[in-house]
Amino acid sequence: MRRTLWLVILAALLPAVLFAQKKGSVPRMPNGKPDLTGVWQGGSTHRGSWEEANTGTGVGGSGRDPAAPVVLSSNDRPAGREGAPYQPWAAQKVLEAFNRRGIDDPTAKCLPAGIPRTIMLGLFPQQIVQTPTQIIMLYEYMNVYRVVPLNAKHPDDLLPSYMGNSVGHFEGDTLIVDVTGFNDKTWLAGTGTFHSDALHITERYTRVDKDQINYEVTMEDPNVLTKPWTLHSTLMLREGTRLEEYVCAENNIDLDRYEKLLTDGVKFTR
């Protein structure tokens, strides 16, 4: 009888114990909120150091078995074929950019990649520094940054910008970042995925354990999209990695190369 009673008690307590262990694996601020501080790599699911997670084939390595099938990056495939809810005229524009092999990519001119492209790019590290009142996000790629005040409102005097204006708050263990005030000069998440200055973005960062943040981004733009477009990715902790200087304008050969292609009248087809 006693043994049966203890088994019943243990069965009742086990879910709470497991939840506490899982919850305890997430570093936390003194106020109990998850601490997102660290250097991260976007677009990856591999744990370990930068070197451990990025061995393999391709530029910078891929972290995968070289014999595994190649998965195209977001810049190598047209998002219009992946369920991006573009209006018909806009979907055609995206496809045309893809067929031109992205020669008008804004980043070829060393312009900031914008959101969410910067966050989901896996070739360069990004760093998060969290305080009780704001979160700083630093990106090696293009040397851009974001200051995300917590529990604040967007200013009334916003000027259109590449990275927009961000404000954040926590809902439970998830950081919600509201971003507005964009210009129309970036691509969202793949070749030709343009947007207008009406773009509004909602990001969700959920640190599920010491090594991983689940990232969800929802993009709304009534001028080019038919409905909100949501993407999911992960950020993986890269301990021992630091951000380094990135100067795109130095030795940038993209502009001359693209100009030559256009001058020579090269036509791109599907």
N, C-alpha and C positions, 0 to 999 in steps of 0.2 A: 504494500500500500504506500509506504513512504517512498519507495523507489519510483512508483508510478507518479506520485505527487511531484517529486523532483524533476522527472522527465517533462511533466506538463509545464512546470515553472521555467525550465531551461528552454523549452520550445517557444514559450511566450517571450522570453528575454532575448533569444537569439537574433531576431530581426533588428532589434534596437542596438545590440552590440555590434552587429555587422555594419549598420548605418553609421554608428559612432566611429568605427574604424575607418570607413570610407570617408566620412566627413573630416576626420582628423588628419587624413593624408593631404588635405588642401591647406597650404600655408595661409595664415590669417593675420589681419591687422589687429591692433589692440581693441578696436571696436567690434571685432567679430566678423567683419566682412572679409571675403577672400582677398588675398594679396596677390595681385597680378604681376608684381615686380619680377623682372628677369629679362634675359635676352632670348628671343624666340625665333623660330623659323616657320614661316607660313607654308601652306600647301604640302605638308608632310605628315606622316603618321609614325615615323620611325623614332624610337627613343635613343638616347645616348648623346655623346658629344657631337659637335658639328662634323668632325672627321668620321666618326663611327656611323653616322646617319646618312652620309653623303658619299660613300664609296660606291664605285660602280662605273657605268659607262656614261658618256655625255659630258657636257660642259659642267665642271664642278662635281661630277658624279651624280648618281640618281638614288643611291641607297637600295637599289633593287638588284636582283640576280641578273647579270648581263644576258642570260638566255631567256629572260622573261619578255613577253610582248611589250613593245614600245607603246606608251600612252602619251598622246599628244598633249602639250601644254595648252593653257587657255589662249595663248597667243598664236597657236598653230592650227586652231580649228574655229570655224565660224559659229558664234554663239547662237545664231539664228536657227541652227539645226539642233540645238540642245534644249528647246523649249523656251527660249527667251521670248517673252510676249510682246514683240515689236509690232506696231501697226504695219500693214502690208507695204506701204511706201518706204517705211523705215527699215523693214526686214530686207527689202531689195537693196537699199543703200549699204547695209551691213554686208550682204553677200558680195556686192561689187568691191568693197574694200578687201574682203578675203580673197577674191579672185585676182586682185592686184597685189597679192602677197603682202598686204599691209605696208606698202611703201610710204604711205602718208601717216604712219604711226607718230603721234605727238612726241613720244619719248625719243624718237630719232633726232628731234631738235633739242634734246636735253630738257624738255619740259617735264614737270612732275607728272607721275603716273596717275595720281588721283586715288579715289576710293571707289570700290574695294580692291582695285588692282594692286595697289602698293602692299596691302596687308596680305594678299593671297600669293604674292610672288615669293618663290622659295629660294631664289639664288642669292639673296642678301638678307642678313639678320636684321631684326628690329628689336628695340628695347623699350620696355615699359617701366616707368618709375611712378609708384603710387604713394600718395600722401593722403591724410584724412580729408583734404579739401579739394584736391585735383589730381588728375592722372596725366603724366607726360608720356607721349608716345614718340619715339625717335626712330627714324628709318634711315639705314645706310644708303639705300637706293635713292639717288637724287638729293641726298642730304636734306630731306624735308622732315617736319615734325608737326605734332599736334599738342595743344594744351586743352585738356578736357576738364573744365570745372565741374564739380559735383553739386547736384541740387541747385543748379543755376538756370537762368533763362538766356536765350540767344539775345545778343545786343540788337538794338533797333537800327543801327547805322552800318549794317553789314555791306561790304563790298564783295562782288563775285570773286571767288578765288578757286585755285586748283584743288585744295584739300578741304574747302568748305569750313564752316564753323561748327564746332562740336560742344555739346553739353551732355553730362551723364548723370545717372543715378542707379542705385542698386534696387533690383526687385528680387528679394531673397538672396541667393548666391550668384545671381547673374547681373553683370554690368550692362546696362542699356545705354547706348550712346546715340543721341539724336543729332544728325548732321544736315545742315542746310547752307544756303549761301554759296552755291557752286557757280563757276562759269561753265561754258559748254566746250571746253578745249581738251577734255580727257576721254579715254576709252574706259569702259566699266570693267569688263572681265574677259576680253578676248578681242581678236582682230576686228576692227571696225565697229565695236559696240559703243557707238556714240550716244550722247544724251543732250538734253537742252539745259538751260539755266534754271529750269523748274524742278530739277532733280532734288529729291528728298530721300535720305537714307536713314535706316534704323539698324544699328549693329547690336549684337548680343554676344558677350564674352562670358563663358562659363568655364571656370577652372575646375576640371573634374578630378584631378589629382596633382601631384607635384610636377609632373612632366607635361601635362596636356591641358590646353584651353580649347574648348569647342567654340567655333566661330560661326555665327549666322548673320547674314546681311540681307536686308530687304530693301530693294530699290523701287522708288515710285517716280514716274515722270509722265504726267498726262499728255505731254506734247508728242511723245514718241512711243510709249508703251500702252498696251491695252489694259494691263492690270499690274499689280505689284509683282516684282521678280525677286525670288529668294534663292540664295546660294548658301551652301554649307561647306566649311573647311575646318582645318585644325591648325593650331599653333603649338609647336613642340619646343620645350625648354632646351636650350643649348648652353649648359653651364661651361664656363671657361672660354666662352666666345665674347669678343668685344667688337663694337662698331668701329669701322675705320673710315677714313676720308674717302669720299667718292666725288670725283670731278668729271662730270660727263662731257663738258665742252672741250676738254683737252684730248687731242688725238681722236676726235669724233669724225669717222669717215663715212657715216651713214648719209649725211646730206649730199656729199659729192657723188656717192654711189647711186642714190635714188635719182638725183638730178640727171645723171648720165642715162639711166634707164628710161626716164621720161623723154629726154632729148633724142635718144636713138629710136624712139617710137616703139619700144617693146610692148607687146600686148600680152596680158596675162589671161589665161583661160582656166576654167575649172579643171 
